[in-house]
Amino acid sequence: MQIPLYMDEDAMSHSLTRELRARGVEVTTAMSEGTLGYDDPAQLEFAKSQGRVIYTYNIADYYALHIQYLTDGKTHAGMILAHQGRFTLGEQIRRTLRIIAALSAEEMRDRAEFLSAWG
């Protein structure tokens, strides 16, 4: 199954969301889901409840959550961690599409993928 994405409020750029959708990626955002203002653990739990991989620019906090989840034996649907402002819109799209082409939703479970590793 293809990876469905959930863009947290830091990463829910209209341009990125629109361009990923135009390329057939199933994407939703914190704004469209009514989850603006949720803290990071609640955002991650929401993404998990929807079976969606969270896409975020908040690398430090979400990677710490990833480690905490693994340590505590908890699961999540996966994370794509991107450095805000590091990549152009086109580069974010290309790298995200590489992840989606290479990994299934099942393979993303409990994984944290750094967008920078998919160049």
C-alpha positions as CSV (number, residue, x, y, z in Angstrom):
1,M,0.0,0.0,0.0
2,Q,1.3,3.5,-0.9
3,I,2.3,5.8,2.0
4,P,-0.5,8.2,2.9
5,L,0.9,11.4,4.4
6,Y,-0.2,13.8,7.2
7,M,1.5,17.2,7.1
8,D,1.8,18.6,10.6
9,E,1.2,22.3,11.0
10,D,4.9,23.2,10.6
11,A,5.1,21.5,7.2
12,M,1.6,21.9,5.7
13,S,2.7,24.2,2.9
14,H,-0.1,24.6,0.4
15,S,2.4,24.3,-2.5
16,L,3.9,21.1,-1.2
17,T,0.6,19.5,-0.4
18,R,-0.9,20.6,-3.8
19,E,2.1,19.3,-5.8
20,L,2.2,15.9,-4.0
21,R,-1.5,15.5,-4.6
22,A,-1.1,16.3,-8.2
23,R,1.4,13.4,-8.4
24,G,-1.1,11.0,-6.9
25,V,0.0,11.1,-3.3
26,E,-2.7,10.9,-0.7
27,V,-2.1,13.9,1.6
28,T,-4.0,15.6,4.4
29,T,-3.0,18.4,6.7
30,A,-3.4,19.5,10.3
31,M,-5.5,22.3,9.0
32,S,-7.9,20.1,7.0
33,E,-8.1,17.6,9.9
34,G,-8.8,20.3,12.5
35,T,-5.7,19.4,14.5
36,L,-4.0,22.7,14.5
37,G,-2.6,23.5,18.0
38,Y,-2.2,19.8,19.0
39,D,1.1,19.1,20.7
40,D,3.6,16.8,19.0
41,P,2.6,13.6,20.7
42,A,-1.1,14.2,19.9
43,Q,-0.1,15.0,16.2
44,L,1.8,11.7,16.1
45,E,-1.1,9.8,17.6
46,F,-3.6,11.4,15.2
47,A,-1.4,10.4,12.3
48,K,-1.2,6.8,13.7
49,S,-5.0,6.6,14.2
50,Q,-5.4,7.5,10.5
51,G,-2.6,5.1,9.3
52,R,-0.7,8.1,7.9
53,V,3.0,8.9,7.9
54,I,3.6,12.3,9.5
55,Y,5.7,14.8,7.5
56,T,7.3,17.4,9.6
57,Y,10.1,20.0,9.8
58,N,10.3,19.6,13.6
59,I,13.1,17.1,13.4
60,A,14.5,17.2,16.9
61,D,11.2,16.8,18.7
62,Y,9.8,14.1,16.5
63,Y,13.0,12.1,16.4
64,A,13.0,12.2,20.2
65,L,9.4,11.0,20.1
66,H,10.4,8.2,17.7
67,I,13.2,7.1,20.1
68,Q,10.8,7.3,23.1
69,Y,8.2,5.2,21.2
70,L,10.7,2.5,20.4
71,T,12.0,2.5,24.0
72,D,8.4,2.3,25.4
73,G,7.3,-0.4,22.9
74,K,4.8,2.0,21.3
75,T,4.1,2.1,17.6
76,H,3.5,4.9,15.1
77,A,2.8,4.9,11.4
78,G,6.1,6.4,10.5
79,M,7.8,9.8,10.0
80,I,9.4,11.8,7.3
81,L,11.7,14.4,8.9
82,A,12.7,17.3,6.7
83,H,14.9,20.4,7.4
84,Q,12.8,23.5,6.9
85,G,14.3,25.7,4.2
86,R,17.0,23.3,3.3
87,F,15.4,22.0,0.1
88,T,13.5,23.7,-2.7
89,L,9.9,22.8,-3.2
90,G,11.0,20.6,-6.2
91,E,13.6,18.8,-4.2
92,Q,11.2,18.1,-1.4
93,I,8.8,16.6,-3.9
94,R,11.4,14.5,-5.6
95,R,12.8,13.2,-2.3
96,T,9.4,12.5,-0.9
97,L,8.4,10.6,-4.1
98,R,11.6,8.5,-3.8
99,I,10.6,7.5,-0.3
100,I,7.0,6.6,-1.4
101,A,8.3,4.6,-4.4
102,A,10.8,2.7,-2.3
103,L,8.8,1.9,0.9
104,S,5.3,0.7,1.5
105,A,3.1,2.0,4.3
106,E,3.8,-1.2,6.2
107,E,7.5,-0.7,5.8
108,M,7.2,2.8,7.2
109,R,5.7,1.7,10.5
110,D,7.9,2.7,13.4
111,R,10.5,4.3,11.0
112,A,11.9,7.8,11.0
113,E,13.2,8.7,7.5
114,F,15.3,11.8,7.0
115,L,14.4,13.5,3.8
116,S,18.1,14.5,3.5
117,A,19.0,10.8,3.1
118,W,16.9,10.4,-0.1
119,G,19.0,12.6,-2.5
